[in-house]
Amino acid sequence: MELRQQCDANTLRVLDALARAKGMERPVYIEALLEEHAKEALHEASLILRQLRGNPLLVEALGAPPETFGLTAAEEEVGNARATAS
């Protein structure tokens, strides 16, 4: 797949220098950067979802049925009641 994007000339110079320092061509270096960033973002998202499993705010924000997050409808109602009582 191809990715095209305008970029500031100074930023490109830095990317070129970093790529050369690692013995890589710019496109290969940028692809590696993007892949690493994507992996870090997915890891962060999985941690957030794991920590917030069962949190009624997450269920509400994602607009998915409670079963999606391992909750029964009754558990979600209990969580909602606690959230509104706070």
C-alpha positions as CSV (number, residue, x, y, z in Angstrom):
1,M,0.0,0.0,0.0
2,E,1.2,3.5,-0.7
3,L,1.1,6.4,1.7
4,R,1.6,10.0,0.4
5,Q,1.8,13.0,2.7
6,Q,3.1,16.5,2.5
7,C,5.8,17.2,5.1
8,D,7.8,20.2,6.3
9,A,11.2,20.3,4.6
10,N,13.0,20.6,7.9
11,T,11.2,17.5,9.3
12,L,12.1,15.6,6.1
13,R,15.8,16.5,6.6
14,V,15.6,15.2,10.1
15,L,13.9,12.0,8.9
16,D,16.5,11.6,6.2
17,A,19.4,12.0,8.7
18,L,17.8,9.5,11.1
19,A,17.3,7.0,8.4
20,R,20.9,7.3,7.1
21,A,22.2,7.0,10.7
22,K,20.4,3.6,10.9
23,G,21.5,2.6,7.4
24,M,18.0,2.7,6.0
25,E,16.3,4.5,3.1
26,R,13.7,7.1,4.2
27,P,10.6,5.2,3.1
28,V,11.7,2.1,4.9
29,Y,12.5,4.1,8.0
30,I,9.2,5.9,8.0
31,E,7.3,2.6,7.5
32,A,9.2,1.2,10.5
33,L,8.3,4.3,12.6
34,L,4.6,4.1,11.6
35,E,4.5,0.3,12.4
36,E,6.0,0.9,15.8
37,H,3.6,3.7,16.5
38,A,0.7,1.6,15.5
39,K,1.8,-1.3,17.8
40,E,2.3,1.1,20.7
41,A,-1.2,2.6,20.1
42,L,-2.8,-0.8,20.0
43,H,-1.0,-1.9,23.1
44,E,-2.2,1.3,24.9
45,A,-5.8,0.7,23.7
46,S,-5.8,-2.9,24.9
47,L,-4.6,-1.8,28.3
48,I,-7.2,0.9,28.6
49,L,-10.0,-1.5,27.6
50,R,-8.8,-4.2,30.0
51,Q,-8.6,-1.7,32.9
52,L,-12.0,-0.2,32.1
53,R,-13.9,-3.5,31.5
54,G,-17.2,-3.2,33.2
55,N,-17.0,0.6,33.6
56,P,-20.4,2.0,32.6
57,L,-18.7,5.1,31.1
58,L,-16.8,2.9,28.7
59,V,-19.9,1.0,27.7
60,E,-21.8,4.3,27.2
61,A,-18.9,6.0,25.3
62,L,-18.5,3.1,22.8
63,G,-22.3,2.7,22.4
64,A,-22.0,-1.1,22.3
65,P,-24.2,-3.6,24.1
66,P,-22.8,-4.6,27.6
67,E,-22.2,-8.2,26.4
68,T,-19.5,-6.8,24.2
69,F,-17.5,-6.1,27.3
70,G,-18.3,-9.2,29.3
71,L,-21.2,-7.7,31.2
72,T,-24.8,-8.8,31.5
73,A,-27.5,-6.2,31.2
74,A,-28.1,-6.5,35.0
75,E,-24.4,-5.8,35.8
76,E,-24.5,-2.7,33.5
77,E,-27.6,-1.4,35.4
78,V,-25.8,-1.8,38.7
79,G,-22.8,0.0,37.3
80,N,-25.0,2.8,36.0
81,A,-26.8,3.1,39.4
82,R,-23.4,3.4,41.2
83,A,-22.2,6.0,38.7
84,T,-25.3,8.2,39.1
85,A,-25.2,7.9,42.9
86,S,-21.6,9.2,43.0
